[in-house]
Each structure stands twice: as structure tokens, then as C-alpha cells.
């Protein structure tokens, strides 16, 4: 923050805002647009691509843009002309923003795996930085997309304000002090794998969100994707399928008593979550001291006698922080979270109820499946189906409730760019090396993150 806020002020004073194109005009995209338009003049959202163009128009209007200053475009020339004239553009053609030379950075907010994959590939091909809220996509093929972005000289990153980015901020701070993070945890208020769009409809309506999105929060799929992103960025693992995931109503500081430090060391660090702890909804990092000097001053600082010490961030403020992520990438060339090394944790599909041959999976936040965490090497060896590829798959045999699905249980949806990318990623990171980092390797990866370099 000390660096990025200075960069933001400098850009504001220059009178040359970063020109941003956005994909999606839903709950998070609309909220971010309003926040940036009102409070971050260093950024200027010049174009929105949305399948329903009217929603994009309404998002700009909600941010205070007059209708006469919003132009519907369908050609590259029209988009360039609108931006040059100071108008805001809306379109349903994703290639227009990706190819537009005036757009410096893109913000992908859709949460749809295949659409997000198409957008990411197009933007990277046109050498544009991508700041993504699409944790579902990142948990499926994020390392490969970042590798492609790195080869193109651009950045593909998840965002601060979402829990993976907030976790990475805290990890970088803890590691920069010379401590060793051993647990990266997510604090949830609810975890019920049976939740679906019907059970979550009323809550979704109350907050103007889509029922399937809310269901993916409640059934744990989104949280699992978030923790997979953290694990893959740091080389951490899960101690068991699905993580530990205990319920605990006390303060997160008390969690230091629940973990076995020798087991954590043997694993090289883990990701986990807790339901019901305070403060919520935030994240926690549990670390150990490397010497007696650190231990002395941690105890003096009221963090206790050790050997484990609790650090936490009590909030993740989504749209209030997403603009900071765009600025970090565009102005500081700082990857919020992510790396290009082999993944260590996968999100695999599990049956939300007894599934029958012939059914077609409805995807993330639906009625049929939820995502659960498994170590990437085990997922590969057991041929498990990534949750990000489940939508549109046809079941070829029955699968009992809570069983994980394999590729042999389904026929994949045809023409899926995410499926093609996953095949490429799996070839790039052979199963013999996927996730098989020694504890020393994982600690080295943590140390390499000092300074924000992936």
C-alpha cells in the first residue's frame, strides 16, 4: 500500500489515467466501476464487454456516466473512436477490448470458466495485463495462463480484496519479517455442501447477486478455489482431501493450539479453513519463528510464547480494493498472487447428491456438484475431474453422493477452451513432478516471494 498509493497519486497528478476495459457487468464489476469512477481518478474504465449490453450501459449510468456519453460499438474503429472522443463504450464482442490498442489493462469479473479462458487468451495474445476475479478459472489453469502471460511480457493476476490476494499480502509481510508461514487459512461463516440456487435464492435477491454465485460460496466451491490459488502460489498442500475445515466459534488466534507443528513442517505448510471463528470474514496465517530473537519479540508483542503465532486480516473488502489491484499491476508491475510453477493443489468435482447416468452437470454453484480440494499429484494419478471443467459434462455412469468424479465418469463438453488449456497444463507439468515439492522446496518458494516476484 505504501508503494501503490504513491504510484496512484503520481498518476492522478499526471492527468493520464490508466485506461481499463472490463469483462462482465455483474455484481462485482458494477460495484468496482462505481468505486473507481467516484474515488480513483488514476483509473478510467473506458469499455465494458457484457453479453447483455444493456446491463453494461446501466453499470456506467450507475457510476454517474450520462447516457449520451455511452456508445454501443461493434467494430474496432468504433471502439477507438469512442475512447478518443472521451465516451465510454459497451459491446458484446470480447475481441474488441482485447485487440484495442488504447486499452492498457483488462479487468475480468465474469466467474465463468470457459468465457474467462477465451478472454484471458485473447488479452494475453494482444499483450494486455489481466486482473481477474475468476478464481474458478485460476484454480483450473492459472499456472499455465501466467506462463503464457509471462512469455508475452504481461501480467495475469488475481486480485487483492478477494481472499487469495489478501492472504498473499499477509504472507509477504510475515515472510519479509523472516518468519516461516505454515498455515494459510480462510475464515468462513457458513459451509454446507448441499446448498444450491434454490436454497440461496432469497439471500441472493437481498444482495442483488445471482443464486448460483451465492450457492458456490455456501457449498464451499469458491472458498476451495481460493485456497487452491494460495496453495499453488506458495507450494502448499492440503493435509487431507477437502482440507481439515473445523468448526470453531472462538478467536482465530486460538487456532495455534489446534495444529501440530511437526506435521506442518513435514508437509511444508498447508492451506485450510475454519467455520465460525472470529473475526469473520477474513483470513489467517499461522507462522513459526526461525530463532530465539524472533520468538522473544513475538512474545513481547503479545503474540504468545509459540511455537506457532497467529496473524490475520479481519476483512476482505472486494470492490473497495479491486481498483488497487489494477493499479498495482498497471503502475507497479506487481503480481498480486500467482506463479508459473507446477500446481500443488487441485479443485475436483464431487457429487452434491446421487448422480445418475445421462444427467448433464450444471456446473459451479449448481444442483449436482461442488468443488473439493485434493493435492494435485493425487488428482492427476486418480484421474479426477477438475471442478472448472464439470459444467456441461454428461455422466456416463452413476456416482454416489459425496464421491469425487473422474474423467471416466463423464464425457467432456465439446469445444471447451478451458479443457484444452487443462490438457496443455497437465502436459507441461507431468504428474511425476506435480505437487511433489519437498518441505525445503516449499520454504524456498515462500522465500522467493519476498518482494512480490512469482
PyMOL commands that set and color helices and strands:
alter all, ss='L'
color gray80, all
select helices_A, chain A and resi 2-14+27-39+53-62+67-69+76-84+94-99+113-125+135-152+163-176+201-206+211-218+221-234+252-257+261-267+292-300+319-332+376-381+387-389+407-409+417-428+439-448
alter helices_A, ss='H'
color red, helices_A
select strands_A, chain A and resi 18-23+43-49+70-72+88-91+105-108+129-132+156-158+180-188+246-247+270-275+283-288+308-313+345-351+369-375+394-395+410-411
alter strands_A, ss='S'
color yellow, strands_A
deselect
rebuild
show_as cartoon
